[in-house]
């Protein structure tokens, strides 16, 4: 069952439970007032008896230790900014497998694609797809065609009778 509230709110609820117990409320009364199970109140009471209020305080859950150090992350960002061609790939497109290979080559650390994705997100990078447009694209000519030719073509098509095949 998931807990509702922030770490501070949950801590306050545990401390409130202990103060209610100390005022003489039963465990079932405290559970009812706080909207929790009697077993939760029992666990809090036992933790308080063994470790005092400190046992009920919110704890930081740091998660796993990152594979790359802060210095290595800064170096990785420098390498990524150089572009894929600088590191031997034929296009200017970073992909998760390419970045995983770069990390393995430069730092000797193996990541799978999901790990690389989380690493990039932590470093402030996001997924971006290049737009597919011709290099020879002439935006001025396109704008001119849209303003001058397209309305004329559209108008002429609207004036034509619709032919039915029969």
C-alpha positions as CSV (number, residue, x, y, z in Angstrom):
1,X,0.0,0.0,0.0
2,X,1.4,3.4,-0.9
3,X,1.8,6.1,1.7
4,X,0.0,9.4,1.1
5,X,1.9,12.6,1.9
6,X,5.4,14.0,1.8
7,X,8.2,12.6,4.0
8,X,7.7,15.5,6.4
9,X,3.9,14.8,6.6
10,X,4.5,11.1,7.3
11,X,7.0,12.0,10.0
12,X,4.6,14.4,11.6
13,X,1.9,11.7,11.6
14,X,4.2,9.2,13.3
15,X,5.2,11.7,16.0
16,X,1.5,12.7,16.5
17,X,0.7,9.0,16.9
18,X,3.3,8.7,19.7
19,X,2.0,11.9,21.5
20,X,-1.6,10.5,21.3
21,X,-0.4,7.2,22.8
22,X,1.4,9.1,25.5
23,X,-1.8,11.0,26.3
24,X,-3.5,7.6,26.9
25,X,-5.2,6.8,23.6
26,X,-5.2,3.1,22.6
27,X,-3.5,1.9,19.5
28,X,-6.8,1.3,17.8
29,X,-8.0,4.9,18.7
30,X,-4.8,6.4,17.3
31,X,-5.1,4.3,14.1
32,X,-8.7,5.4,13.6
33,X,-7.9,9.1,14.2
34,X,-4.9,9.1,11.8
35,X,-6.5,6.8,9.2
36,X,-3.8,4.1,9.5
37,X,-3.7,0.5,10.5
38,X,-3.3,-0.6,14.1
39,X,-0.2,-2.6,13.0
40,X,1.4,0.7,11.7
41,X,0.8,2.3,15.1
42,X,2.2,-0.8,16.8
43,X,5.4,-0.6,14.6
44,X,5.8,3.2,15.4
45,X,5.3,2.5,19.1
46,X,8.0,-0.2,19.0
47,X,10.4,1.9,17.0
48,X,9.9,4.8,19.4
49,X,10.5,2.5,22.4
50,X,13.8,1.3,20.9
51,X,15.1,4.6,19.4
52,X,13.1,7.5,20.7
53,X,11.8,10.2,18.3
54,X,14.9,9.8,16.1
55,X,13.5,6.4,15.0
56,X,10.4,8.1,13.6
57,X,12.2,10.9,11.7
58,X,12.0,10.9,7.9
59,X,15.1,9.3,6.3
60,X,16.9,10.2,3.1
61,X,16.9,7.4,0.6
62,X,19.8,8.2,-1.7
63,X,19.3,5.4,-4.2
64,X,22.1,3.6,-6.0
65,X,25.6,5.1,-6.3
66,X,26.0,6.6,-9.8
67,X,28.4,4.7,-12.0
68,X,30.0,7.9,-13.3
69,X,31.5,10.5,-10.9
70,X,30.6,14.2,-11.2
71,X,34.0,14.8,-12.9
72,X,33.3,12.0,-15.4
73,X,29.8,13.4,-16.1
74,X,31.3,16.8,-16.9
75,X,33.8,15.1,-19.2
76,X,31.0,13.1,-20.9
77,X,29.1,16.4,-21.6
78,X,32.3,17.8,-23.2
79,X,32.6,14.7,-25.4
80,X,28.9,14.8,-26.4
81,X,29.2,18.5,-27.4
82,X,32.0,17.6,-29.8
83,X,29.5,15.6,-31.8
84,X,29.4,12.0,-33.0
85,X,31.6,12.5,-36.1
86,X,34.5,13.6,-33.9
87,X,34.2,10.2,-32.2
88,X,34.1,8.1,-35.4
89,X,30.4,7.9,-36.4
90,X,29.3,8.8,-39.9
91,X,26.4,11.1,-39.0
92,X,25.8,13.9,-36.5
93,X,23.2,12.0,-34.6
94,X,23.7,10.8,-31.0
95,X,21.8,7.6,-30.2
96,X,21.6,5.8,-26.9
97,X,23.7,2.9,-28.2
98,X,26.3,5.3,-29.5
99,X,26.5,7.1,-26.2
100,X,26.7,3.8,-24.3
101,X,29.6,2.8,-26.6
102,X,31.3,6.2,-26.0
103,X,31.0,5.8,-22.2
104,X,32.4,2.3,-22.4
105,X,35.3,3.4,-24.6
106,X,36.2,6.5,-22.6
107,X,35.4,5.4,-19.0
108,X,35.3,1.6,-19.1
109,X,31.8,1.6,-17.7
110,X,28.9,-0.4,-19.2
111,X,25.4,1.0,-19.4
112,X,22.4,-0.3,-21.1
113,X,20.2,2.0,-23.1
114,X,17.8,2.8,-20.2
115,X,20.7,3.6,-18.0
116,X,22.1,6.0,-20.6
117,X,18.6,7.6,-21.0
118,X,18.4,8.2,-17.2
119,X,22.0,9.5,-17.1
120,X,21.2,12.0,-20.0
121,X,18.1,13.2,-18.2
122,X,20.1,13.7,-15.0
123,X,22.6,15.8,-17.0
124,X,19.8,17.9,-18.5
125,X,19.7,16.5,-22.0
126,X,16.5,15.5,-23.7
127,X,15.5,13.4,-26.7
128,X,15.4,15.4,-29.9
129,X,14.7,14.2,-33.4
130,X,16.3,16.0,-36.4
131,X,13.8,17.5,-38.8
132,X,13.8,15.8,-42.2
133,X,14.4,18.6,-44.7
134,X,16.4,18.8,-47.8
135,X,19.7,20.8,-47.5
136,X,18.9,22.5,-50.8
137,X,15.6,23.7,-49.4
138,X,14.8,27.3,-50.5
139,X,12.5,28.8,-47.9
140,X,12.0,32.0,-49.8
141,X,10.7,30.1,-52.9
142,X,8.5,27.9,-50.7
143,X,6.9,31.0,-49.0
144,X,6.4,32.6,-52.4
145,X,4.7,29.5,-53.8
146,X,2.4,29.2,-50.8
147,X,1.4,32.9,-51.1
148,X,1.0,33.1,-54.9
149,X,0.5,29.7,-56.5
150,X,-1.2,27.6,-53.8
151,X,-4.3,29.9,-53.4
152,X,-4.7,29.9,-57.2
153,X,-4.5,26.1,-57.4
154,X,-6.8,25.6,-54.5
155,X,-9.4,28.1,-55.9
156,X,-9.3,26.4,-59.4
157,X,-9.8,22.9,-57.8
158,X,-12.8,24.2,-55.8
159,X,-14.4,25.5,-59.0
160,X,-14.2,22.2,-60.9
161,X,-17.2,20.0,-60.9
162,X,-16.7,16.7,-59.2
163,X,-16.8,13.8,-61.7
164,X,-18.5,10.7,-60.6
165,X,-17.5,7.4,-62.1
166,X,-20.5,5.4,-63.1
